[in-house]
Amino acid sequence: MNCCDSKIIEETKQILEKYPNEKDRLIGILNDVQEKFGYVPREAQSEISKYLGISLAEIYGVITFYSRFTLEPKGKYKISVCLGTACFVKGSQAILDRVKERLKIEAGKTTEDGLFSLDEVRCVGACGLAPVFMVNDEVYGNATVKMLDEVLDKLMNE
């Protein structure tokens, strides 16, 4: 076990202390772990499993079921491209393809420098602004590849 693993374990134990060890607390615990680390590390999953007395498979199932949770660290800039019907019909696939090309990553991945991560989403609730992409919590509506390039250029130069 390296220093980072033991730090994750200790910080996860601190989170667990706030909760009674009842299975129905899993979502709340996962939420706190996600907030703390930006993802749900394997070491944290093991500690949660021991604490709640549930299998790693069950925890993994919950993490992968809810899009809120992730198994990989996200970048400083979390880019989400909407591929819902309204966005897709208005050209969001071209925006997604351009992000992949520029950042040299696939959806669900993070750049090696940890700066950007990319996700495909099905709807961000902004259909009237289609096509849409988001950077962290900022929505870019009526998006174009040119707009995306301008946003990426700005972020890369910060």
N, C-alpha and C positions, 0 to 999 in steps of 0.2 A: 504494500500500500504506500503510495507516495503522499507528499504533504497536501496536495490538492484534494486527494480522496478523503483524507482524514478531516480536512476543513469542511468538506461537503457533508460528511457524516455528522460532525459536531453541530453544524448549523441546522441540519435536518432534525437532529435530536432536540434542539432548542425550539424549533417549530412544533414538534410533536408534543412537547410539554404543555402547550396551550390547549391541547385537545384531550378529551377522554378517549380511551382506546376502544372506540366503537366503530364498527365497519361503516356505518352511515356517515362518518366524518371524512371519508376518503376524498370526496370532491373538494371540500374546504382545505384539507391538508395539501392536496395537489396544487390547488390555487396558490396557497402561500409559498410552496416550494417553487412554483413557476415564477411568481413575483420576485422571489429572492435570487434565483439563479438565471432567469430568462429562459429556462427549459427545465425538464425533469430528469436530472442525472440518474444514471443506473445505480449509483451508490445510495442516492436518496430513496429510490424505489425499494432497495433492499431493506433499508431502515424502516420504511413505512410498512413493508410486508411483515417484518418481525413484530413491529409495534401493534398492528391491527390484527395480526394472525390470519392474513389472507395471502394467497399465492401471488408471486410476481406476474404470472400470466393474467390474473384478474386485474391487477394494477395496470399492466400493459394494455389490456383491452379497454379500460376506461380512458387511458391517456390517448390511445389512437382513435377512440370513438369521438371524442370531443375535439373540435378543431382549435379550441382555446389552448390546448396543451401541445407541447412539442418535445420530441426526444433529442433534438439537436439545438445547440446554442444558435440564437438569431443574431443577425448583424446589428450594428448601430442604427442602420437605416433598413427598416423592414418594408420591402416593396411588395404590394399585393396587387395583382392584376385581376379584375373582375372578368370572368368568362360566363356570367349569367346570360340568359337569352338576349336581353336588350343590348347588353354590351358586346356580346359576340357578334350579333347581327350588324352592329355599327363599327366593327373592326378591331375589337380588343385583342384578337389573336395576333395581329401585326404588332401591337404594342408589346405583348408577351414575347414574341419572337425577337424583337429588338432588344429587350432587356437581357434575354438569354445571350444574345450575340455580344452586346456591350460588356456584360459582366462575366461572360464565359462560365456560367453556372446554369444548372437546371432548376426547375421549380422544386421547392422543398430543401434547397441547399443554401449554403452561406459561402461568400467569397473567402479565399484563404487568409486575407488580411482582417477578416471579421467585420468589415465595414458594411457590406450589403448582404441581405438575405432576400430570397424571392419565393413568393407563394402565389399559387392560383387560387382564387376564391370564386364561389358560385354566385354570390350576390352581396353587395355592400349596402343595399337599400337606397341607392341613388340612381335608379333606372332612368329618371328624367334627364339625367346628366350624361347618359351613356355616349361613348364608352368611358369607363372610369378606371383609374389606378390610384393607389394610395401609397404614401410614404409615411410610415409610422401612423399617426392618426389624421394626417392631412389628406383630404380627398381632392383629386384633380379630375374635374369633369370635362366633358366634350373633348376628351384627350386625343392627341395625335402623336405619331412617332416623333415629330419635331418637338412637341411639348415635352415628351419624355426625355429626349436628348438634352434639352435645355435644363431640365430638373437634374438629370444625372451629372451634367457638366458642373452645375452649381455645387452639388453635394460633393463631388470629387475634388473640388477646389477649396472646400472649407477647411 
